[in-house]
């Protein structure tokens, strides 16, 4: 199902915030946080977004909103390095 969500009212109609999740651990003084949402296009699995600072580091089904909340410091650094690495186009 392909959705076209243009004005904010379209998004509001299709998504509903169910949880705001904040990690217990802080990395460089900043915690990861996620939004878990219900959505019209996948009622069973929902939608989720995980942030670090002001960067989206994971998104997808609802479990994406908490996918990184219980990592060790080393796991977190590897996770962030892969998620925040710039994509280099192939030649």
Secondary structure as GFF3:
##gff-version 3
##sequence-region A 1 91
A	DSSP	alpha_helix	8	14	.	.	.	ID=ss1
A	DSSP	beta_strand	15	27	.	.	.	ID=ss2
A	DSSP	beta_strand	30	39	.	.	.	ID=ss3
A	DSSP	beta_strand	47	52	.	.	.	ID=ss4
A	DSSP	beta_strand	55	60	.	.	.	ID=ss5
A	DSSP	three_ten_helix	62	66	.	.	.	ID=ss6
A	DSSP	alpha_helix	73	83	.	.	.	ID=ss7
###
